[in-house]
């Protein structure tokens, strides 16, 4: 699937109001350190992100030399202001650390 197809499908499946509310709830629960709500919403967003990764045929091995953050860009297109969440920041950090590990292993 192309990124545009994934975006269209997700926007059809989740109303704009629902998408905005999910991100708003995540941001608020992160600020309030409400771990129960954070974990619940992270589970939801992780399931959607897994769907994006799977349907975009994204693979860390394929992206080891030149990082492709298109799945996160897709999430930004579907979920307004997701880049303000700790979830998004941790995905970026995790991917950066993962790429560093893969490159370090390949250079040995």
C-alpha positions as CSV (number, residue, x, y, z in Angstrom):
1,X,0.0,0.0,0.0
2,X,1.1,3.5,-0.6
3,X,1.3,6.1,2.2
4,X,-1.6,7.9,0.6
5,X,-3.8,4.8,0.6
6,X,-2.9,4.1,4.2
7,X,-3.7,7.7,5.2
8,X,-7.0,7.6,3.3
9,X,-8.0,4.3,4.9
10,X,-7.2,5.4,8.4
11,X,-9.0,8.7,7.9
12,X,-12.1,6.8,6.7
13,X,-11.9,4.4,9.6
14,X,-11.3,7.0,12.3
15,X,-13.2,10.3,12.2
16,X,-11.2,13.5,12.5
17,X,-12.8,14.2,15.9
18,X,-11.8,10.8,17.2
19,X,-8.2,11.2,15.9
20,X,-7.9,14.6,17.5
21,X,-9.4,13.4,20.7
22,X,-7.0,10.5,21.0
23,X,-3.9,12.8,20.6
24,X,-5.4,15.3,23.0
25,X,-6.0,12.6,25.6
26,X,-2.5,11.3,25.1
27,X,-0.9,14.7,25.6
28,X,-3.1,15.5,28.7
29,X,-2.4,12.1,30.3
30,X,1.3,12.5,29.6
31,X,1.3,15.9,31.3
32,X,-0.7,14.5,34.3
33,X,1.5,11.4,34.5
34,X,-1.7,9.3,34.4
35,X,0.0,6.0,33.6
36,X,-3.2,3.9,33.2
37,X,-4.6,6.3,30.6
38,X,-1.2,6.7,28.9
39,X,-0.7,3.0,28.5
40,X,-4.3,2.4,27.2
41,X,-3.9,5.1,24.6
42,X,-0.3,4.0,23.7
43,X,-1.7,0.6,23.1
44,X,-4.2,2.0,20.7
45,X,-1.7,4.2,18.9
46,X,0.8,1.3,18.8
47,X,-1.8,-1.0,17.1
48,X,-2.4,1.7,14.5
49,X,1.3,2.3,14.0
50,X,1.8,-1.5,13.6
51,X,-0.8,-1.5,10.9
52,X,1.0,1.4,9.2
53,X,4.4,-0.3,9.4
54,X,2.9,-3.6,8.1
55,X,1.0,-2.1,5.2
56,X,3.8,0.1,4.1
57,X,6.1,-3.0,4.0
58,X,8.6,-1.1,6.2
59,X,11.5,-3.1,7.5
60,X,14.4,-2.0,9.7
61,X,16.9,-4.1,7.7
62,X,15.8,-2.4,4.4
63,X,16.2,1.0,6.0
64,X,19.5,0.5,7.8
65,X,21.8,2.6,5.6
66,X,19.4,5.5,4.9
67,X,16.7,6.0,7.5
68,X,13.1,6.0,6.2
69,X,10.8,7.7,8.7
70,X,7.8,7.5,6.3
71,X,5.6,5.5,8.7
72,X,6.0,8.3,11.3
73,X,5.2,10.8,8.6
74,X,2.1,8.9,7.8
75,X,1.1,9.0,11.4
76,X,1.6,12.8,11.4
77,X,-0.7,13.1,8.4
78,X,-3.4,11.0,10.1
79,X,-3.2,12.3,13.7
80,X,-2.9,16.1,14.1
81,X,-0.2,17.1,16.5
82,X,1.0,13.6,17.2
83,X,4.6,15.0,17.1
84,X,3.8,16.8,20.4
85,X,3.4,13.5,22.2
86,X,6.1,11.6,24.2
87,X,4.9,8.5,22.2
88,X,6.1,10.2,18.9
89,X,9.3,11.4,20.4
90,X,10.1,8.0,21.8
91,X,9.4,6.4,18.4
92,X,11.9,8.8,16.8
93,X,14.4,8.1,19.6
94,X,14.0,4.4,19.3
95,X,14.4,4.4,15.6
96,X,17.5,6.6,15.9
97,X,19.0,4.2,18.5
98,X,18.1,1.2,16.4
99,X,19.7,2.6,13.3
100,X,22.9,3.4,15.2
101,X,23.0,-0.2,16.5
102,X,22.5,-1.7,13.0
103,X,25.2,0.5,11.5
104,X,27.6,-0.3,14.4
105,X,27.0,-4.1,13.8
106,X,27.5,-3.7,10.0
107,X,30.8,-1.8,10.5
108,X,32.4,-4.6,12.5
